[in-house]
């Protein structure tokens, strides 16, 4: 569980992130989950965009993905959301 200070820190880092995963009309498929899992394993944070035509909301998609991936929800803005999961080799050092 992230503290407020840690979440704020991750939000500040997320502004610099490029969107790397896109959710299309099919929604949160196994392929999308696998792509997020692979990206989180290396980079610890992933920014996801939900394309027009998809019926899933960003918060629902973020919560479902976080539960499946063992990740933490950081934020959702518009049609984008950010997830965080520490990797084996930690790159992002969170404040206490």
N, C-alpha and C positions, 0 to 999 in steps of 0.2 A: 504494500500500500504506500502510495506516494504522499508525502506531506505537502502542504500548500506551498512551502518554499521550493521544494523540489519540482512540483508541477509548474510553478512560475518560471523556474530556471529552464525547464524543458520547453516551455512555450516560447521563451526567448530564442532558444536554439532552433526551434521549428520554423521561425520566420525565414531562416536562411535555406531551409530544405526545399529541394525541388520535388514536385509530385512524381512519384515513381510507380505507383500502382493505380490502375483505373478499374472501377467497377462498372460494368455495362448493364444492358437490359436484362441479362440472365441473373443478375444479383450477385450475392456472395457465394460463388461456386468453389469447389475444391481446388481448382486451378488458381483462383485468386488467393485463397488461403495459403496455398503452397508458395506462391510468389511472395506474399507478405512474410511468411516464415523464413524463406531463404534470405530476404533482404534484412530482416531483423537479426538473423544470426550473424551477419557481418557488420551492419551499421547501427544497430540498437534502436534506431527510430525510423519510422516509415510514415510518409505523408501519402494519403489516399484520396483520390477524387472520384465522386460518383457522377457518372455521365448523365446527360439529359436522357430521359426515357426510362431510366431505372426507377422502380417504384419504392425502393428501400430508402429510408431516411438516414442521414449521416450518423445520428446518435444510435439508431438501431444497428446499423452496419458496424459501427465502432464497438459497441458492446458485445455483439455476437462474435466479431473477429477477436476481440480481446479475450473472451472466454475460451475460444478454440485454441488460441495461440499462447495462452498464459502470459499475456501482455497487459500493460496498464494503459488505460485511456488517458490521453493528455488533454486534447481539446478538439472541438468541432466548430468550424467557421464556414458558413455557407454550405457548399457541397463537398467540402474537404474535412478530413479528420486526421489526427496524428496519434500513433500508438508508440509505446516505448516498452522494450524488454531488454534487460541487461544481457550481454553476450558473454561467452566464456572468457574472451579477452576483452576486458572492459575498456571502452574508449571514452565514455561519458562519465565523469565523476560527479555525482550528485552532491549538493550541499547537504549538511545535516540538519 
